[in-house]
Amino acid sequence: MAKLVHSMIRVLDEARSIAFYEKAFGLEIVDRLDFDTFTLVYMKGDEIGFELELTINKGRTEPYDLGDGYGHLAVVVADVEAEHARFSAEGLTVGKLVDFRNGDVPVARFFFATDPDGYKIEVIQKGGRFG
């Protein structure tokens, strides 16, 4: 059986992206591989069994075009309202809290945060299928 181990995103500014993921989600660098034309930074959190790989292409000066194919990453938190308030207080880019329903059936309570490169991260209240 396969196991998901990481997701990769391309970022323009290594320090800015690392600072965002440390502040927003408590991720820490677990590995950094430097090559001639690019650098790979792997980040992970205590409660996350999955890594985020940041790819930094050296010499790149233009922001990446995310196009219409990228969806989002998602994380689960114990208190989505508290996290929304914390993100806002930290000056991070956040959307409104959403109570997502399928008719009368609650599906999820969440908000989206946006990282420095424009990637969306869904922050979901722990519970139900997101337990």
Stockholm file with secondary structure:
# STOCKHOLM 1.0

chainA/1-131         MAKLVHSMIRVLDEARSIAFYEKAFGLEIVDRLDFDTFTLVYMKGDEIGFELELTINKGRTEPYDLGDGYGHLAVVVADVEAEHARFSAEGLTVGKLVDFRNGDVPVARFFFATDPDGYKIEVIQKGGRFG
#=GR chainA/1-131 SS CCCCCEEEEECSCHHHHHHHHHHHHCCEEEEEEECSSEEEEEEECTTCSSEEEEEEETTCCSCCCCTTTCCCEEEEESCHHHHHHHHHHTTCEECCCEEEEETTEEEEEEEEEECTTSCEEEEEESCGGGC
#=GC SS_cons         CCCCCEEEEECSCHHHHHHHHHHHHCCEEEEEEECSSEEEEEEECTTCSSEEEEEEETTCCSCCCCTTTCCCEEEEESCHHHHHHHHHHTTCEECCCEEEEETTEEEEEEEEEECTTSCEEEEEESCGGGC
//
